[in-house]
Amino acid sequence: MMIAPSILNANNIDLKNDIENAVEAGISRFHIDIMDGHFVPNLSFGPQLIKDFKREFPMTNAEIHLMSNAPDKLVPSFVEAGADLIELHYEAMDQPKLYYWLDYLASNGVDTALAISPDTSVDVIKQYLPLLKQVLVMTVKPGFGGQSFIPESIDRIKAVREIVGPDFDIEVDGGINDQTIKLAKDAGANIFVVGSYLYENGNISGQVHKLEKIIK
């Protein structure tokens, strides 16, 4: 079981401090949303942030959630920047391109993941499973932080667990708090992206430990 804070909801003016507080609480992976304003109607971070992150926190994993339909431009840049894992959206590209970029990531020593949006059938992951390290089940519509967990996500997580088996990583992202994290865990998820719940309270360490007790 792992909590992966989403820095999208952190204080961007004091981002290093928010990351340090989470690391001191035992966090070893951060979820970094990359949004290009085309695939989703929002903008976020670029490769330079990943370079800075890996320089300041070299022992901490940078997980890149790539919400973009321009992988040709962005994937190589984030690989070069030092991403440890990159999550590509099924909906963002056609099948040949998705195969190509999953293979590209593996060939460059970057862990691979497939993200699926709430309206996408979970069955699509079957054909890509041999190329993946994990699956990201979106529990809100991608593009903005602070959304409410979609209740139907529970059945989707259960269905993904049936497909991937007991030892494969399933991550959930969107609306995760002290209530929904238990629902997601019981459904079969084992990695939990948490944003607003961690940062809005002001006590990052306390929020991390509270969630860890729930998922133990």
C-alpha positions as CSV (number, residue, x, y, z in Angstrom):
1,M,0.0,0.0,0.0
2,M,1.3,3.4,-1.0
3,I,0.2,7.0,-0.8
4,A,1.4,9.2,-3.7
5,P,0.7,12.9,-3.1
6,S,-0.3,14.9,-6.1
7,I,1.6,18.2,-6.1
8,L,-1.1,19.8,-8.3
9,N,-2.9,20.7,-5.0
10,A,0.2,21.8,-3.1
11,N,1.2,25.4,-2.5
12,N,3.1,26.1,-5.8
13,I,4.7,29.2,-4.2
14,D,6.1,27.0,-1.4
15,L,6.3,23.7,-3.3
16,K,9.6,22.6,-2.0
17,N,8.5,23.0,1.6
18,D,5.3,21.0,0.9
19,I,7.3,18.2,-0.7
20,E,9.8,18.1,2.2
21,N,7.0,17.8,4.7
22,A,5.6,14.8,2.9
23,V,9.0,13.2,2.5
24,E,9.6,13.6,6.2
25,A,6.3,11.8,6.8
26,G,7.6,8.8,4.9
27,I,6.4,9.5,1.3
28,S,8.6,8.0,-1.4
29,R,6.7,8.8,-4.5
30,F,5.0,11.9,-5.8
31,H,2.3,12.1,-8.5
32,I,3.0,14.9,-10.9
33,D,0.2,15.9,-13.3
34,I,1.3,17.1,-16.7
35,M,-1.6,18.8,-18.5
36,D,-1.2,20.5,-21.9
37,G,-4.4,22.5,-22.4
38,H,-5.5,20.2,-25.3
39,F,-6.2,16.7,-24.0
40,V,-7.6,18.3,-20.9
41,P,-8.6,22.0,-20.5
42,N,-5.9,22.9,-18.0
43,L,-2.1,23.6,-17.8
44,S,0.3,22.5,-15.2
45,F,4.0,21.7,-15.1
46,G,6.9,21.1,-17.5
47,P,10.1,19.0,-17.7
48,Q,12.1,21.6,-15.8
49,L,10.1,20.9,-12.7
50,I,11.0,17.2,-12.9
51,K,14.7,18.1,-13.3
52,D,14.5,20.3,-10.2
53,F,12.5,17.7,-8.3
54,K,15.1,14.9,-9.0
55,R,18.0,17.2,-8.1
56,E,16.5,18.2,-4.8
57,F,14.9,14.8,-3.9
58,P,17.1,12.2,-5.8
59,M,15.9,9.2,-3.7
60,T,12.2,10.1,-4.2
61,N,10.3,8.8,-7.2
62,A,8.7,11.1,-9.8
63,E,5.5,9.6,-11.2
64,I,4.4,11.5,-14.3
65,H,0.7,11.4,-15.1
66,L,0.8,12.6,-18.8
67,M,-2.5,14.1,-19.7
68,S,-1.5,15.0,-23.2
69,N,-2.2,13.9,-26.8
70,A,1.2,15.1,-27.9
71,P,3.5,12.3,-26.7
72,D,6.0,12.8,-29.5
73,K,6.9,16.1,-28.0
74,L,6.6,15.4,-24.3
75,V,7.5,11.8,-23.6
76,P,11.2,12.1,-24.6
77,S,11.5,15.4,-22.6
78,F,10.2,13.8,-19.4
79,V,12.4,10.8,-19.8
80,E,15.4,13.0,-20.2
81,A,14.3,15.1,-17.2
82,G,14.5,12.0,-15.0
83,A,10.9,10.6,-14.7
84,D,10.8,7.3,-12.8
85,L,7.4,6.2,-14.1
86,I,5.2,7.7,-16.8
87,E,1.5,7.1,-17.1
88,L,0.0,7.4,-20.6
89,H,-3.7,7.9,-21.2
90,Y,-5.4,5.3,-23.4
91,E,-7.7,8.0,-24.7
92,A,-4.8,10.3,-25.8
93,M,-3.5,8.3,-28.8
94,D,-4.2,5.4,-31.2
95,Q,-3.1,1.9,-30.6
96,P,0.1,1.8,-32.6
97,K,1.4,5.0,-31.0
98,L,0.5,3.7,-27.5
99,Y,2.4,0.5,-28.2
100,Y,5.4,2.5,-29.5
101,W,5.6,4.8,-26.5
102,L,5.2,2.1,-23.9
103,D,8.0,0.2,-25.6
104,Y,10.1,3.4,-25.7
105,L,9.7,4.0,-22.0
106,A,10.7,0.4,-21.2
107,S,13.7,0.6,-23.5
108,N,14.8,3.8,-21.6
109,G,14.5,2.3,-18.2
110,V,11.3,4.2,-17.2
111,D,8.4,2.3,-15.6
112,T,5.2,2.2,-17.6
113,A,1.5,2.7,-16.7
114,L,-1.7,3.0,-18.6
115,A,-4.3,5.5,-17.3
116,I,-8.0,5.1,-18.1
117,S,-10.7,7.7,-17.7
118,P,-14.0,7.1,-16.1
119,D,-15.9,6.6,-19.4
120,T,-13.4,4.1,-20.8
121,S,-14.0,0.3,-20.6
122,V,-11.6,-1.4,-18.2
123,D,-11.3,-4.2,-20.8
124,V,-8.9,-2.0,-22.9
125,I,-6.1,-2.7,-20.5
126,K,-5.9,-6.4,-21.4
127,Q,-4.0,-6.0,-24.7
128,Y,-1.4,-3.8,-23.1
129,L,-0.9,-5.6,-19.8
130,P,2.4,-7.3,-20.7
131,L,3.9,-3.9,-21.3
132,L,2.7,-2.3,-18.0
133,K,4.0,-1.9,-14.5
134,Q,0.7,-0.6,-13.2
135,V,-2.7,0.7,-14.2
136,L,-4.1,4.1,-13.1
137,V,-7.9,4.1,-12.7
138,M,-9.2,7.7,-12.8
139,T,-11.9,8.1,-10.1
140,V,-12.7,11.6,-11.4
141,K,-12.6,13.1,-14.9
142,P,-9.0,14.1,-15.7
143,G,-8.0,17.7,-15.8
144,F,-8.7,19.4,-12.4
145,G,-7.9,18.7,-8.8
146,G,-10.5,18.9,-6.0
147,Q,-13.2,16.9,-7.7
148,S,-15.5,14.4,-5.9
149,F,-14.9,10.6,-6.1
150,I,-17.2,9.0,-8.7
151,P,-19.0,6.1,-6.8
152,E,-19.1,3.9,-9.9
153,S,-15.3,3.7,-9.7
154,I,-15.6,1.0,-7.1
155,D,-16.9,-1.5,-9.5
156,R,-14.3,-0.4,-12.1
157,I,-11.5,-1.0,-9.6
158,K,-12.8,-4.5,-8.8
159,A,-13.0,-5.3,-12.5
160,V,-9.4,-4.2,-13.1
161,R,-8.2,-6.3,-10.2
162,E,-9.9,-9.3,-11.7
163,I,-8.1,-8.6,-15.0
164,V,-4.6,-8.0,-13.6
165,G,-4.5,-10.5,-10.8
166,P,-3.5,-10.1,-7.1
167,D,0.1,-8.9,-7.5
168,F,-0.2,-6.1,-10.0
169,D,-0.3,-2.4,-8.9
170,I,-3.6,-0.5,-9.3
171,E,-3.4,3.2,-8.6
172,V,-6.5,5.4,-8.1
173,D,-6.6,9.2,-8.6
174,G,-9.3,11.6,-7.8
175,G,-11.3,12.5,-4.8
176,I,-9.3,10.4,-2.4
177,N,-9.8,11.2,1.3
178,D,-10.2,9.4,4.6
179,Q,-13.5,7.9,3.4
180,T,-12.9,7.0,-0.2
181,I,-9.4,5.6,0.4
182,K,-10.9,2.7,2.3
183,L,-13.5,2.1,-0.4
184,A,-10.8,2.0,-3.1
185,K,-8.6,-0.2,-1.0
186,D,-11.4,-2.7,-0.4
187,A,-12.1,-2.8,-4.1
188,G,-8.5,-3.7,-4.9
189,A,-6.4,-0.6,-5.3
190,N,-3.1,-0.4,-3.6
191,I,-1.6,3.0,-4.6
192,F,-3.6,6.1,-3.8
193,V,-3.0,9.6,-5.3
194,V,-4.1,12.2,-2.7
195,G,-4.1,15.9,-3.4
196,S,-6.6,18.3,-1.7
197,Y,-7.0,16.1,1.4
198,L,-3.3,16.3,2.2
199,Y,-2.7,19.9,1.5
200,E,-5.8,21.8,2.5
201,N,-5.6,20.9,6.2
202,G,-2.2,22.4,6.6
203,N,-0.8,19.4,8.5
204,I,0.6,17.2,5.8
205,S,2.4,14.8,8.1
206,G,-0.8,14.3,10.1
207,Q,-2.9,13.7,7.1
208,V,-0.4,11.2,5.7
209,H,-0.4,9.2,8.9
210,K,-4.1,9.3,9.2
211,L,-4.5,7.8,5.8
212,E,-1.8,5.2,6.4
213,K,-3.6,3.9,9.4
214,I,-6.8,3.4,7.3
215,I,-5.1,1.4,4.6
216,K,-2.9,-0.8,6.8
